[in-house]
Amino acid sequence: MSEPLATAIEDGTARSPATDHVSRLASERGKSIGGARTHAYDRNHVWHPFTQMQESFDLPALAIVSGRGGWLTDTEGRVYLDGNASLWTNVHGHNDPDLNAALQRQLARVAHSTMLGLTHPVGAELAAELALLAPADLGRVFFSDNGSNAVEIALKLSFQYWQLVGRPEKTGVIGLAGGYHGDTFGAMAAGDSGFFHDRFRPWCFPAAHFPAPHCDEWGGRVRAAEASGSLHALRTLLEKGAKQTACVILEPSVQGAAGMRLQPPGFVREVARLCHTHGVHLILDEVFVAFGRLGSMLVCTEEGVTPDFLCLAKGLTAGYLPLAATIAREEIFSAFLGSYESRRAFFHGHTFTGNPSAAAVALENIRKLRPLVANGILRTRIACFGRLLDEMFAAHPHVRQIRQRGLTAALDLAPSRDRDEAFPMSQRVGLQVCLRAREHGLLLRPLGDSLLLVPPLCLDEDELGELVHRTTRALADVLPV
Ligand SMILES: Cc1ncc(COP(=O)(O)O)c(C=O)c1O
């Protein structure tokens, strides 16, 4: 927390909604629950994801013990704005009373019961709710528990469908360059995440990739866009190989893990049209972009596109619990029907498929999110976020490019905004800025030398201001101008 803010809280002059959150959390100071023990256990026993553990041993450790709204508190009582929405999941804030109550109601009934051979009211209701949200043709929901699995399931359903309708030669997959669909083998094969996954290529099935379109956009204005080369490449791939291709897969509108790479308006619709023309399934991976992140419940309905499969996770439970869904077209589902001996059934499932606790939270999330999307509150926050980014970074000497759509943004850092030049990798500039941001009471994650800003959707305008101002301060510490 910044010094002036801390003083304001202490002497009671802090009054903005942003600082109200902070002052409530600051009053919890001193109730630390064993930071030293947490760090010792962690250092000795935890293997963290996407982390060079050797490097992590030398970095300051931080353990989160509680949260409220868009704020998180560590074991030492320090308070941070959650600037990456706890890995792009958080919608209504941490410790939300409505989501807590929905979860507690479900826990009082049953925490978990399987969907293999049984069902439960919240799972059935959530499936109906998701079918209602999705484009009309998409009526059948297959639950799982993370985004990678939602994608694996869509791929396997596509492969099996073509076998079932007598087209077993349709096995190929086409993805978008830079695509990220998760870290399981099918998701890695369909994706194109460079050095994240290169090591595992020998075990991945081959997939073709077409170049991503280009779009610079922030503050609601497209500054430059080019999609014709990308669409031409896809058209060529389909003209040559649609007969052997099962599906095209992409993250619609924003490729998050590629560094918030944006697609120009109309791009997804054109991809869908090409897939339809060439008889190839379209899988839309909305694991990151759905549930309000871009201002709508679902990107496909906003774009007027009906995919064959839609993959959802992350914001589905507002960032509370692991749950994912793959929604398929009814016609695809019908192809799997038959007698047991016909062996048309889809033999896939996970132990916690459709977990009722997670389903109960997802239902409450959707109930709360609908009015935020419908009454323009989310749109106003997005406009404010765009304005703030424009004000603070459009002319920043070390911000070479901004990409923002909805409540998600990337700031590409460089030695100079005017030269096409990068910092040496060994300087770890992105990481250094994120470490300094912690000292300003802000949690961010870098992607190389890009800063990814992904706030919980609940942040009000003051809090969005805090996010942007604290980022600026961290930047100034590492890259003084
Ligand atoms: C678009 C997209 N698809 C799939 C995934 C994988 O989700 P999970 O980490 O839940 O497996 C991610 C994760 O960031 C993602 O952004």
The ligand as an SDF file (V2000), in Angstrom:
LIG
                    3D

 16 16  0  0  0  0  0  0  0  0999 V2000
   -8.1760  -19.3850  -23.8480 C   0  0  0  0  0  0  0  0  0  0  0  0
   -7.7590  -20.4020  -22.8310 C   0  0  0  0  0  0  0  0  0  0  0  0
   -8.0790  -21.6910  -23.0360 N   0  0  0  0  0  0  0  0  0  0  0  0
   -7.7450  -22.6410  -22.1590 C   0  0  0  0  0  0  0  0  0  0  0  0
   -7.0330  -22.3270  -21.0240 C   0  0  0  0  0  0  0  0  0  0  0  0
   -6.6490  -23.4160  -20.0660 C   0  0  0  0  0  0  0  0  0  0  0  0
   -7.4370  -23.3390  -18.9280 O   0  0  0  0  0  0  0  0  0  0  0  0
   -6.9910  -24.1030  -17.5750 P   0  0  0  0  0  0  0  0  0  0  0  0
   -5.7800  -23.3730  -17.0760 O   0  0  0  0  0  0  0  0  0  0  0  0
   -8.1780  -23.9480  -16.6920 O   0  0  0  0  0  0  0  0  0  0  0  0
   -6.7180  -25.5010  -17.9410 O   0  0  0  0  0  0  0  0  0  0  0  0
   -6.6790  -21.0070  -20.7790 C   0  0  0  0  0  0  0  0  0  0  0  0
   -5.9270  -20.6430  -19.5640 C   0  0  0  0  0  0  0  0  0  0  0  0
   -5.4410  -19.5470  -19.3890 O   0  0  0  0  0  0  0  0  0  0  0  0
   -7.0450  -20.0070  -21.7060 C   0  0  0  0  0  0  0  0  0  0  0  0
   -6.7210  -18.7210  -21.5350 O   0  0  0  0  0  0  0  0  0  0  0  0
  1  2  1  0
  2  3  1  0
  2 15  2  0
  3  4  2  0
  4  5  1  0
  5  6  1  0
  5 12  2  0
  6  7  1  0
  7  8  1  0
  8  9  2  0
  8 10  1  0
  8 11  1  0
 12 13  1  0
 12 15  1  0
 13 14  2  0
 15 16  1  0
M  END
$$$$
